[in-house]
Amino acid sequence: MRRLLVALAAMAAILAPALPAHARAGFWAVTELDPFPARVRPDVPYTVGFWVLQHGTHPYEGPGGLDPIGLRLTGEDGTTLTFGGTPLPEPAHYATSVRVPAGRWRVQGLQGMFAPYEIGTLTVPGGLKAAPPQFPVPAGSEVMDYWGPVKPPGFPWKAASVIPNRLPAATPAASAVSVQPAGATQPAQVSAAVGDSSPWRQPYALVIVAVAAVAGTLLVQRATRAAVRRRPHDPPERETRDGEEVISTG
């Protein structure tokens, strides 16, 4: 077991530099609101759009999905209101309907496995005061456009360059049947279209395969040694002792 742990640690040290920089930096996301009502009145329903962006720049690219997704409001008396998000056609884009009583409310974004994101403070009646960014995106970085015409607020976040989106072009047959509005591609289709741009695929697959290979080799060696130790010996009565003659009849 000790040899297995040492081998796994050595493999992780070798492969860690191959991981994407943002993966080594931490596992986090941000919630950005679409334009919010300038004034919110008590007990009046409003539709609010928002985006959940991994590392502040792209849709979630890990295994499975994010759940729960939504907005959580906490009042000064501890009252909690949760409004679940409904996915919109754009990747990482959601909407929810909120109806808030009078008071001051702490607003957070619920981001599935990611920690809740501090959006700001909502005063009702009144407006939203945004909180300072928890994870400022550094200027000069390169970002991918996953969205087309409908993009998250602030895109491209002071990026030095933008990689155009790779949404699949409509085939002639599909165009003859119906014309889809721009940005109507579903999240799963966008994920397939970007291909190898996902930071979760090649580097993490390499780590998993390497670790599995090391673990399998060591386990086979250990099982072989155990089998050798358990191999039965010849029975004592069949062993020839020194100085004795074996007489057989028949």
Salt bridges, closest charged atoms under 4 A:
ASP34 OD2 - HIS93 NE2 2.69
GLU61 OE1 - HIS58 ND1 3.66
GLU76 OE2 - ARG104 NE 3.47
GLU90 OE1 - HIS93 ND1 2.82
GLU118 OE2 - ARG106 NH2 2.37
ASP145 OD2 - LYS151 NZ 3.41
